[in-house]
Amino acid sequence: MKNGLSTAKMVLIGLANDVYTDRRTDLPLTEYPEFYQGLGLLVQRIDQYESLGHIITDMENGKLEMIGYFQEDDEAVMDFLKEVRDSM
C-alpha cells in the first residue's frame, strides 16, 4: 500500500501540472520560462510537506489557491482526501 503523504503530494503535483498546462495557452511563448518557474516553486513547496495535516491546513488557509483550494472550502478538502484515498 502506498504512503498517504506521498500519494497526496503526487495528487497535488499532478493537479499543479494540469493547471499550469491549461493556463499556458493564455501566454506568449516568451513568458513560459517565468511562468513555469512558478510551477517549480509550487512543486518545491509541495515536496516540503511533512504531513497530511500540514497540507490540509494550507488548503484551509488559502495557501494553495493557485491550484483551486480556496480558503475554508471544506468540500474541496474532502474531495482531495477522497482522491488521495482512491489513488492508494
N, CA, C and O atoms as a GROMACS GRO file, in nm:
protein
  352
    1MET      N    1   0.084  -0.119   0.000
    1MET     CA    2   0.000   0.000   0.000
    1MET      C    3   0.088   0.125   0.000
    1MET      O    4   0.192   0.128   0.067
    2LYS      N    5   0.048   0.224  -0.074
    2LYS     CA    6   0.123   0.349  -0.084
    2LYS      C    7   0.109   0.430   0.045
    2LYS      O    8   0.012   0.416   0.120
    3ASN      N    9   0.206   0.514   0.069
    3ASN     CA   10   0.205   0.605   0.181
    3ASN      C   11   0.109   0.720   0.150
    3ASN      O   12   0.110   0.774   0.039
    4GLY      N   13   0.025   0.759   0.247
    4GLY     CA   14  -0.074   0.864   0.225
    4GLY      C   15  -0.012   0.998   0.191
    4GLY      O   16  -0.062   1.070   0.104
    5LEU      N   17   0.095   1.033   0.259
    5LEU     CA   18   0.160   1.162   0.234
    5LEU      C   19   0.219   1.168   0.094
    5LEU      O   20   0.200   1.267   0.023
    6SER      N   21   0.290   1.064   0.054
    6SER     CA   22   0.349   1.066  -0.080
    6SER      C   23   0.241   1.064  -0.188
    6SER      O   24   0.257   1.127  -0.293
    7THR      N   25   0.133   0.994  -0.163
    7THR     CA   26   0.022   0.993  -0.258
    7THR      C   27  -0.041   1.132  -0.267
    7THR      O   28  -0.072   1.180  -0.376
    8ALA      N   29  -0.060   1.197  -0.153
    8ALA     CA   30  -0.118   1.332  -0.151
    8ALA      C   31  -0.029   1.429  -0.228
    8ALA      O   32  -0.079   1.513  -0.304
    9LYS      N   33   0.101   1.417  -0.210
    9LYS     CA   34   0.194   1.505  -0.283
    9LYS      C   35   0.183   1.482  -0.433
    9LYS      O   36   0.183   1.578  -0.510
   10MET      N   37   0.173   1.358  -0.475
   10MET     CA   38   0.163   1.328  -0.618
   10MET      C   39   0.031   1.380  -0.676
   10MET      O   40   0.028   1.427  -0.790
   11VAL      N   41  -0.077   1.372  -0.599
   11VAL     CA   42  -0.205   1.426  -0.645
   11VAL      C   43  -0.194   1.577  -0.664
   11VAL      O   44  -0.239   1.631  -0.766
   12LEU      N   45  -0.134   1.644  -0.567
   12LEU     CA   46  -0.118   1.790  -0.578
   12LEU      C   47  -0.027   1.829  -0.693
   12LEU      O   48  -0.056   1.924  -0.766
   13ILE      N   49   0.082   1.758  -0.710
   13ILE     CA   50   0.175   1.788  -0.819
   13ILE      C   51   0.108   1.764  -0.954
   13ILE      O   52   0.127   1.843  -1.046
   14GLY      N   53   0.031   1.658  -0.965
   14GLY     CA   54  -0.043   1.632  -1.089
   14GLY      C   55  -0.142   1.744  -1.119
   14GLY      O   56  -0.154   1.789  -1.233
   15LEU      N   57  -0.212   1.789  -1.016
   15LEU     CA   58  -0.306   1.899  -1.034
   15LEU      C   59  -0.233   2.027  -1.074
   15LEU      O   60  -0.277   2.099  -1.163
   16ALA      N   61  -0.121   2.055  -1.008
   16ALA     CA   62  -0.043   2.174  -1.041
   16ALA      C   63   0.002   2.170  -1.186
   16ALA      O   64  -0.006   2.271  -1.257
   17ASN      N   65   0.050   2.056  -1.232
   17ASN     CA   66   0.091   2.042  -1.372
   17ASN      C   67  -0.025   2.068  -1.466
   17ASN      O   68  -0.010   2.137  -1.567
   18ASP      N   69  -0.141   2.013  -1.433
   18ASP     CA   70  -0.260   2.033  -1.518
   18ASP      C   71  -0.299   2.180  -1.524
   18ASP      O   72  -0.328   2.233  -1.631
   19VAL      N   73  -0.300   2.246  -1.410
   19VAL     CA   74  -0.340   2.387  -1.404
   19VAL      C   75  -0.242   2.472  -1.485
   19VAL      O   76  -0.284   2.557  -1.564
   20TYR      N   77  -0.113   2.449  -1.465
   20TYR     CA   78  -0.014   2.529  -1.539
   20TYR      C   79  -0.020   2.500  -1.689
   20TYR      O   80  -0.003   2.591  -1.770
   21THR      N   81  -0.042   2.376  -1.725
   21THR     CA   82  -0.053   2.341  -1.867
   21THR      C   83  -0.173   2.410  -1.930
   21THR      O   84  -0.164   2.461  -2.042
   22ASP      N   85  -0.285   2.411  -1.860
   22ASP     CA   86  -0.405   2.477  -1.912
   22ASP      C   87  -0.386   2.628  -1.925
   22ASP      O   88  -0.433   2.688  -2.022
   23ARG      N   89  -0.320   2.689  -1.829
   23ARG     CA   90  -0.305   2.835  -1.828
   23ARG      C   91  -0.199   2.886  -1.926
   23ARG      O   92  -0.201   3.003  -1.962
   24ARG      N   93  -0.110   2.802  -1.969
   24ARG     CA   94  -0.001   2.846  -2.056
   24ARG      C   95  -0.052   2.897  -2.189
   24ARG      O   96   0.013   2.980  -2.253
   25THR      N   97  -0.167   2.849  -2.232
   25THR     CA   98  -0.218   2.889  -2.363
   25THR      C   99  -0.256   3.037  -2.369
   25THR      O  100  -0.274   3.092  -2.477
   26ASP      N  101  -0.269   3.100  -2.253
   26ASP     CA  102  -0.301   3.242  -2.248
   26ASP      C  103  -0.177   3.330  -2.257
   26ASP      O  104  -0.188   3.453  -2.255
   27LEU      N  105  -0.059   3.270  -2.268
   27LEU     CA  106   0.066   3.344  -2.264
   27LEU      C  107   0.143   3.335  -2.396
   27LEU      O  108   0.131   3.236  -2.468
   28PRO      N  109   0.220   3.438  -2.425
   28PRO     CA  110   0.312   3.425  -2.538
   28PRO      C  111   0.428   3.333  -2.498
   28PRO      O  112   0.461   3.321  -2.380
   29LEU      N  113   0.488   3.270  -2.595
   29LEU     CA  114   0.597   3.175  -2.568
   29LEU      C  115   0.711   3.237  -2.488
   29LEU      O  116   0.777   3.169  -2.410
   30THR      N  117   0.734   3.364  -2.508
   30THR     CA  118   0.844   3.430  -2.438
   30THR      C  119   0.823   3.437  -2.287
   30THR      O  120   0.920   3.456  -2.213
   31GLU      N  121   0.701   3.422  -2.241
   31GLU     CA  122   0.672   3.428  -2.097
   31GLU      C  123   0.676   3.291  -2.029
   31GLU      O  124   0.662   3.283  -1.907
   32TYR      N  125   0.693   3.185  -2.106
   32TYR     CA  126   0.693   3.050  -2.048
   32TYR      C  127   0.797   3.030  -1.938
   32TYR      O  128   0.763   2.976  -1.832
   33PRO      N  129   0.923   3.073  -1.958
   33PRO     CA  130   1.022   3.046  -1.853
   33PRO      C  131   0.983   3.103  -1.716
   33PRO      O  132   0.992   3.034  -1.615
   34GLU      N  133   0.939   3.227  -1.714
   34GLU     CA  134   0.899   3.288  -1.588
   34GLU      C  135   0.773   3.222  -1.532
   34GLU      O  136   0.762   3.198  -1.411
   35PHE      N  137   0.678   3.192  -1.620
   35PHE     CA  138   0.553   3.128  -1.579
   35PHE      C  139   0.580   2.992  -1.516
   35PHE      O  140   0.527   2.961  -1.409
   36TYR      N  141   0.660   2.911  -1.582
   36TYR     CA  142   0.686   2.776  -1.532
   36TYR      C  143   0.779   2.776  -1.410
   36TYR      O  144   0.788   2.674  -1.341
   37GLN      N  145   0.846   2.886  -1.383
   37GLN     CA  146   0.922   2.897  -1.260
   37GLN      C  147   0.826   2.889  -1.140
   37GLN      O  148   0.859   2.832  -1.036
   38GLY      N  149   0.708   2.945  -1.156
   38GLY     CA  150   0.605   2.936  -1.053
   38GLY      C  151   0.566   2.792  -1.024
   38GLY      O  152   0.543   2.755  -0.909
   39LEU      N  153   0.558   2.711  -1.128
   39LEU     CA  154   0.529   2.569  -1.110
   39LEU      C  155   0.641   2.502  -1.030
   39LEU      O  156   0.614   2.422  -0.940
   40GLY      N  157   0.763   2.533  -1.064
   40GLY     CA  158   0.876   2.475  -0.992
   40GLY      C  159   0.874   2.511  -0.845
   40GLY      O  160   0.900   2.426  -0.760
   41LEU      N  161   0.842   2.635  -0.814
   41LEU     CA  162   0.834   2.677  -0.674
   41LEU      C  163   0.719   2.607  -0.601
   41LEU      O  164   0.732   2.570  -0.484
   42LEU      N  165   0.608   2.590  -0.671
   42LEU     CA  166   0.494   2.520  -0.611
   42LEU      C  167   0.526   2.374  -0.584
   42LEU      O  168   0.494   2.322  -0.477
   43VAL      N  169   0.589   2.306  -0.679
   43VAL     CA  170   0.628   2.166  -0.659
   43VAL      C  171   0.727   2.156  -0.544
   43VAL      O  172   0.720   2.062  -0.464
   44GLN      N  173   0.818   2.250  -0.534
   44GLN     CA  174   0.913   2.250  -0.422
   44GLN      C  175   0.837   2.261  -0.290
   44GLN      O  176   0.866   2.189  -0.194
   45ARG      N  177   0.740   2.351  -0.285
   45ARG     CA  178   0.660   2.367  -0.162
   45ARG      C  179   0.586   2.238  -0.128
   45ARG      O  180   0.584   2.196  -0.013
   46ILE      N  181   0.527   2.176  -0.229
   46ILE     CA  182   0.453   2.051  -0.206
   46ILE      C  183   0.547   1.944  -0.154
   46ILE      O  184   0.512   1.872  -0.059
   47ASP      N  185   0.664   1.931  -0.212
   47ASP     CA  186   0.759   1.829  -0.168
   47ASP      C  187   0.810   1.853  -0.026
   47ASP      O  188   0.862   1.760   0.036
   48GLN      N  189   0.797   1.973   0.026
   48GLN     CA  190   0.842   2.004   0.161
   48GLN      C  191   0.740   1.966   0.268
   48GLN      O  192   0.773   1.967   0.386
   49TYR      N  193   0.618   1.933   0.229
   49TYR     CA  194   0.519   1.894   0.329
   49TYR      C  195   0.564   1.770   0.404
   49TYR      O  196   0.617   1.676   0.344
   50GLU      N  197   0.543   1.772   0.534
   50GLU     CA  198   0.584   1.660   0.618
   50GLU      C  199   0.466   1.582   0.675
   50GLU      O  200   0.485   1.479   0.739
   51SER      N  201   0.344   1.631   0.651
   51SER     CA  202   0.226   1.559   0.699
   51SER      C  203   0.103   1.599   0.618
   51SER      O  204   0.099   1.706   0.557
   52LEU      N  205   0.004   1.511   0.618
   52LEU     CA  206  -0.123   1.543   0.554
   52LEU      C  207  -0.190   1.660   0.625
   52LEU      O  208  -0.256   1.742   0.561
   53GLY      N  209  -0.171   1.668   0.755
   53GLY     CA  210  -0.228   1.778   0.832
   53GLY      C  211  -0.178   1.913   0.785
   53GLY      O  212  -0.254   2.010   0.779
   54HIS      N  213  -0.050   1.920   0.753
   54HIS     CA  214   0.008   2.045   0.705
   54HIS      C  215  -0.052   2.083   0.570
   54HIS      O  216  -0.082   2.200   0.545
   55ILE      N  217  -0.071   1.985   0.483
   55ILE     CA  218  -0.134   2.010   0.353
   55ILE      C  219  -0.275   2.065   0.373
   55ILE      O  220  -0.312   2.165   0.312
   56ILE      N  221  -0.352   1.999   0.459
   56ILE     CA  222  -0.491   2.041   0.482
   56ILE      C  223  -0.496   2.180   0.543
   56ILE      O  224  -0.581   2.262   0.505
   57THR      N  225  -0.407   2.208   0.636
   57THR     CA  226  -0.402   2.342   0.696
   57THR      C  227  -0.375   2.448   0.590
   57THR      O  228  -0.440   2.553   0.588
   58ASP      N  229  -0.279   2.421   0.502
   58ASP     CA  230  -0.250   2.516   0.394
   58ASP      C  231  -0.370   2.533   0.301
   58ASP      O  232  -0.397   2.643   0.254
   59MET      N  233  -0.440   2.424   0.273
   59MET     CA  234  -0.561   2.433   0.190
   59MET      C  235  -0.665   2.522   0.257
   59MET      O  236  -0.722   2.612   0.195
   60GLU      N  237  -0.688   2.497   0.385
   60GLU     CA  238  -0.790   2.571   0.459
   60GLU      C  239  -0.754   2.718   0.475
   60GLU      O  240  -0.842   2.802   0.491
   61ASN      N  241  -0.625   2.749   0.472
   61ASN     CA  242  -0.580   2.887   0.488
   61ASN      C  243  -0.557   2.958   0.355
   61ASN      O  244  -0.506   3.070   0.352
   62GLY      N  245  -0.593   2.893   0.244
   62GLY     CA  246  -0.585   2.956   0.113
   62GLY      C  247  -0.446   2.961   0.054
   62GLY      O  248  -0.422   3.038  -0.040
   63LYS      N  249  -0.354   2.880   0.105
   63LYS     CA  250  -0.217   2.883   0.054
   63LYS      C  251  -0.198   2.800  -0.073
   63LYS      O  252  -0.090   2.797  -0.131
   64LEU      N  253  -0.304   2.732  -0.116
   64LEU     CA  254  -0.299   2.654  -0.240
   64LEU      C  255  -0.409   2.700  -0.337
   64LEU      O  256  -0.458   2.622  -0.418
   65GLU      N  257  -0.445   2.827  -0.326
   65GLU     CA  258  -0.550   2.881  -0.413
   65GLU      C  259  -0.513   2.873  -0.560
   65GLU      O  260  -0.601   2.857  -0.645
   66MET      N  261  -0.383   2.883  -0.592
   66MET     CA  262  -0.341   2.883  -0.732
   66MET      C  263  -0.375   2.752  -0.803
   66MET      O  264  -0.373   2.746  -0.926
   67ILE      N  265  -0.406   2.648  -0.725
   67ILE     CA  266  -0.447   2.522  -0.789
   67ILE      C  267  -0.588   2.481  -0.747
   67ILE      O  268  -0.626   2.365  -0.760
   68GLY      N  269  -0.666   2.579  -0.698
   68GLY     CA  270  -0.809   2.555  -0.677
   68GLY      C  271  -0.855   2.524  -0.536
   68GLY      O  272  -0.972   2.490  -0.517
   69TYR      N  273  -0.767   2.534  -0.438
   69TYR     CA  274  -0.809   2.509  -0.300
   69TYR      C  275  -0.819   2.642  -0.228
   69TYR      O  276  -0.719   2.699  -0.183
   70PHE      N  277  -0.942   2.692  -0.218
   70PHE     CA  278  -0.966   2.824  -0.163
   70PHE      C  279  -0.992   2.817  -0.014
   70PHE      O  280  -1.037   2.715   0.039
   71GLN      N  281  -0.964   2.927   0.052
   71GLN     CA  282  -0.974   2.935   0.197
   71GLN      C  283  -1.110   2.887   0.246
   71GLN      O  284  -1.215   2.927   0.195
   72GLU      N  285  -1.105   2.800   0.346
   72GLU     CA  286  -1.224   2.748   0.414
   72GLU      C  287  -1.322   2.676   0.321
   72GLU      O  288  -1.443   2.682   0.341
   73ASP      N  289  -1.270   2.607   0.220
   73ASP     CA  290  -1.352   2.529   0.129
   73ASP      C  291  -1.344   2.382   0.170
   73ASP      O  292  -1.267   2.304   0.114
   74ASP      N  293  -1.425   2.347   0.270
   74ASP     CA  294  -1.421   2.212   0.327
   74ASP      C  295  -1.454   2.105   0.225
   74ASP      O  296  -1.399   1.995   0.229
   75GLU      N  297  -1.544   2.135   0.133
   75GLU     CA  298  -1.582   2.037   0.032
   75GLU      C  299  -1.464   2.001  -0.058
   75GLU      O  300  -1.445   1.884  -0.091
   76ALA      N  301  -1.385   2.100  -0.097
   76ALA     CA  302  -1.267   2.075  -0.180
   76ALA      C  303  -1.165   1.990  -0.104
   76ALA      O  304  -1.101   1.903  -0.162
   77VAL      N  305  -1.149   2.016   0.025
   77VAL     CA  306  -1.057   1.937   0.107
   77VAL      C  307  -1.105   1.792   0.113
   77VAL      O  308  -1.025   1.699   0.101
   78MET      N  309  -1.234   1.773   0.133
   78MET     CA  310  -1.288   1.637   0.139
   78MET      C  311  -1.271   1.565   0.005
   78MET      O  312  -1.237   1.447   0.002
   79ASP      N  313  -1.293   1.636  -0.104
   79ASP     CA  314  -1.273   1.577  -0.237
   79ASP      C  315  -1.127   1.537  -0.257
   79ASP      O  316  -1.097   1.432  -0.313
   80PHE      N  317  -1.036   1.622  -0.210
   80PHE     CA  318  -0.893   1.592  -0.218
   80PHE      C  319  -0.860   1.465  -0.140
   80PHE      O  320  -0.790   1.378  -0.190
   81LEU      N  321  -0.911   1.455  -0.020
   81LEU     CA  322  -0.883   1.337   0.064
   81LEU      C  323  -0.940   1.210   0.000
   81LEU      O  324  -0.878   1.104   0.008
   82LYS      N  325  -1.056   1.221  -0.062
   82LYS     CA  326  -1.114   1.105  -0.133
   82LYS      C  327  -1.026   1.065  -0.250
   82LYS      O  328  -1.005   0.947  -0.275
   83GLU      N  329  -0.974   1.164  -0.323
   83GLU     CA  330  -0.887   1.135  -0.436
   83GLU      C  331  -0.758   1.068  -0.390
   83GLU      O  332  -0.708   0.976  -0.456
   84VAL      N  333  -0.705   1.114  -0.278
   84VAL     CA  334  -0.584   1.052  -0.222
   84VAL      C  335  -0.615   0.908  -0.184
   84VAL      O  336  -0.538   0.817  -0.217
   85ARG      N  337  -0.726   0.886  -0.117
   85ARG     CA  338  -0.764   0.750  -0.076
   85ARG      C  339  -0.781   0.660  -0.199
   85ARG      O  340  -0.734   0.546  -0.199
   86ASP      N  341  -0.847   0.709  -0.300
   86ASP     CA  342  -0.872   0.629  -0.420
   86ASP      C  343  -0.743   0.601  -0.498
   86ASP      O  344  -0.735   0.503  -0.572
   87SER      N  345  -0.643   0.686  -0.480
   87SER     CA  346  -0.514   0.668  -0.550
   87SER      C  347  -0.421   0.573  -0.478
   87SER      O  348  -0.318   0.534  -0.532
   88MET      N  349  -0.456   0.536  -0.358
   88MET     CA  350  -0.368   0.448  -0.279
   88MET      C  351  -0.392   0.302  -0.313
   88MET      O  352  -0.326   0.214  -0.257
   0.00000   0.00000   0.00000
